[in-house]
């Protein structure tokens, strides 16, 4: 049994369609998977991957903040910033990771840690999406 899934950022709808399962990481409780018929749920998202498993494969997205809502056999992921694995600029993400590791550009520790989390999430999405 499928459920309808939408992955939306302020710029665009990244994914809209049916899926068998959605997996994401909430800031409150870690990774959670949603199947058809899941109980209503609302959770906040940090930096992490959203995996949308369909009958024909898997869509992977890097998500940086937002919310996930599940109800009535629908999963809606509203993200502050998100990109599908195939859209990640891997070289740019690697450069951002290196800069954050060196704490360049006058970043304080919190900024560098956030930049490093974002870069690692983008690289993980690109790697997982290329499988």
N, C-alpha and C positions, 0 to 999 in steps of 0.2 A: 504494500500500500504506500502510495506516495503522498507527500505534503507539498504545499507551495512555499517557495523560499524566495525572499528578496534580500539582496545585499546592496545597500544604498549609501552613498557618500554625498556630501553637499553638491559635488560637481555633476554626479550622474548615477544611474542605476548600473551597477557592475554585473549583477546577475539577477535574473528573474525567471523562474521556472520551477519544475517539479524536482524533488529529490527524495531519496530514500532515508538519508541521514544527514544531519548537520552537526559538526563538532567545533566548539570554540572554547576559549579560556576566559572565565570571568575573574574579576579581581577579588570577589568574595570567596569563591570556592574552588578555584582551579578549573580544570578541563571538564566540560560537560557535553554529552551527546544527546541529540533530540531525534526521536523517531516519530512516525505518524501516531497520533493519539496521545502525545505527551501532555501532561498536565500543564495548565497555564504557568508561565514563568516569565520573570523580568529580571535581567541582570546587567550589571555594568561591565564593560570590556576595557581591558588595558591594551598593551601592545601584545599581539599574538597572531596566530594563524586562525583562519576560519576555513574549515574543510567542508565542502558540499559534495556529498556522494550521490551520484545519479546512477541510473541503470547503464549509462554508457561510459562512466569514468568518474573522475573527481576534479572539481574546481577548487583551487587553493587561492586564498587571498591573504595579504598582509594587512592587518587592521591595527590602527593606532587610536584607541579610545572609542567610546560609543556605548551602545546598548543593544541587547538582544531581547526580543519579545517573542514568546511562543503562546499561541492560543488558536483554537478552532482549526487545527491542522495547518497552521501557517507559522513560518519562522521569518521574522523580520530583523535584519541586522542593520542598525543605523550607526554609521561610523563617522567620526570626525575626519579621518583620513584613511583611505583604503586603496589598494591596488591589487589587481589579479596577478598571479605568479608570472604569467607571460608578459606582463607590462613592466616588470621590475627592471630598471637599468642596473644590471649587476655591477658594472664598473663603478658607477656613481655610488652605489651602496657600499662597495669595498673601500672607496676613498673616504666616505663618511665614517665608516668603522675605524679606519686607520687614524683619521683626525680625532675622533672621540677618544681613542685609546691614548693618543698623545696629548689630549686635552688642549688642543690648539684653539686659536681664535678667541682667546680670553674667556673661554667657557669656565664656569665654576663646576664643581664636582657633580652637582645635581643635573646641570645641563649636559655635561659629558655623559653621565650615566643614561639619561633619557635618549640622547643621540645614539649611544651604543646599542641600547635596546631596540630602537627603531631600525638601525642598520642591520642588526642580527635578525630581526623579524623579516625584513625584506629579503635578506639572503636566504633564510630558511624557506620562505615562500617560493623563491625562484628555484631553489634546489629541489624542493618537493614537487613543484609543478613540472619539472623537466623529466620526471620519472615516467 
